[in-house]
Amino acid sequence: MKRILTGMVMAASLVTSLTANAAEYVIDKKGAHAFIQFKIQHLGYSWLYGRFNDFDGEFTYDSAKPNDSKIKVNIDVTSLDSNHAERDKHLRGTDFLDTGKYPSATFVSTKFNDKGDGKATLTGDLTLHGVTRSIDIDVSKIGEGKDPWGGYRAGFTGTTTLKLTDFGIPDVLGPASGSVEMILDVEGIRK
């Protein structure tokens, strides 16, 4: 019995030390060093750009074991901002995001596939408009290192394209406006 308990304690210590190697980061939204932006065609004639102003999240990252990376992001969908108040009201309405019913979205990673040279594919579950689907995000590491204030930071950029109808969002502006490109820039501060 003593050997079993000793073995369990050693195993727990090993697991703890293995997971302790990955650094934990909080997304630096307060310092305005993280952005969730989008672009979508308007009727096939021009591009509409916007962003979500309010979100938070955390991630773990270890450059020696990038495939162990994880991230979770919470987005306040009501914070949508396309730099036009009437359009924002319409996009938040029932024709599109229906933020009265679905005020938030989340992304929780399930896999990080390091491809070398700072490139990776991040896979995870996006819950948007009450629908959860697995998506892939093409990720590039921008850099990591000490900051001037004694902290340590890591930064990444990523892109993905979402088909609106996959998330139950009506395709009311025609086929040219059926997909939205997401541009994600994240700088994290190590805890």
Secondary structure in CASP SS format (residue, H / E / C, confidence):
PFRMAT SS
TARGET T0000
AUTHOR 0000-0000-0000
METHOD secondary structure of the structure
MODEL  1
M C 1.00
K H 1.00
R H 1.00
I H 1.00
L H 1.00
T H 1.00
G H 1.00
M H 1.00
V H 1.00
M H 1.00
A H 1.00
A H 1.00
S H 1.00
L H 1.00
V H 1.00
T H 1.00
S H 1.00
L H 1.00
T H 1.00
A H 1.00
N C 1.00
A C 1.00
A E 1.00
E E 1.00
Y E 1.00
V E 1.00
I E 1.00
D C 1.00
K C 1.00
K C 1.00
G C 1.00
A C 1.00
H C 1.00
A C 1.00
F E 1.00
I E 1.00
Q E 1.00
F E 1.00
K E 1.00
I E 1.00
Q E 1.00
H E 1.00
L C 1.00
G C 1.00
Y C 1.00
S E 1.00
W E 1.00
L E 1.00
Y E 1.00
G E 1.00
R E 1.00
F E 1.00
N C 1.00
D C 1.00
F E 1.00
D E 1.00
G E 1.00
E E 1.00
F E 1.00
T E 1.00
Y E 1.00
D C 1.00
S C 1.00
A C 1.00
K C 1.00
P H 1.00
N H 1.00
D H 1.00
S C 1.00
K E 1.00
I E 1.00
K E 1.00
V E 1.00
N E 1.00
I E 1.00
D E 1.00
V H 1.00
T H 1.00
S H 1.00
L E 1.00
D E 1.00
S C 1.00
N C 1.00
H C 1.00
A H 1.00
E H 1.00
R H 1.00
D H 1.00
K H 1.00
H H 1.00
L H 1.00
R H 1.00
G C 1.00
T C 1.00
D C 1.00
F C 1.00
L C 1.00
D C 1.00
T C 1.00
G C 1.00
K C 1.00
Y C 1.00
P C 1.00
S E 1.00
A E 1.00
T E 1.00
F E 1.00
V E 1.00
S E 1.00
T E 1.00
K E 1.00
F E 1.00
N E 1.00
D E 1.00
K E 1.00
G E 1.00
D C 1.00
G C 1.00
K E 1.00
A E 1.00
T E 1.00
L E 1.00
T E 1.00
G E 1.00
D E 1.00
L E 1.00
T E 1.00
L E 1.00
H C 1.00
G C 1.00
V E 1.00
T E 1.00
R E 1.00
S E 1.00
I E 1.00
D E 1.00
I E 1.00
D E 1.00
V E 1.00
S E 1.00
K E 1.00
I E 1.00
G E 1.00
E E 1.00
G E 1.00
K E 1.00
D C 1.00
P C 1.00
W C 1.00
G C 1.00
G C 1.00
Y E 1.00
R E 1.00
A E 1.00
G E 1.00
F E 1.00
T E 1.00
G E 1.00
T E 1.00
T E 1.00
T E 1.00
L E 1.00
K E 1.00
L H 1.00
T H 1.00
D H 1.00
F H 1.00
G C 1.00
I C 1.00
P C 1.00
D C 1.00
V C 1.00
L C 1.00
G C 1.00
P H 1.00
A H 1.00
S H 1.00
G C 1.00
S E 1.00
V E 1.00
E E 1.00
M E 1.00
I E 1.00
L E 1.00
D E 1.00
V E 1.00
E E 1.00
G E 1.00
I E 1.00
R E 1.00
K C 1.00
END
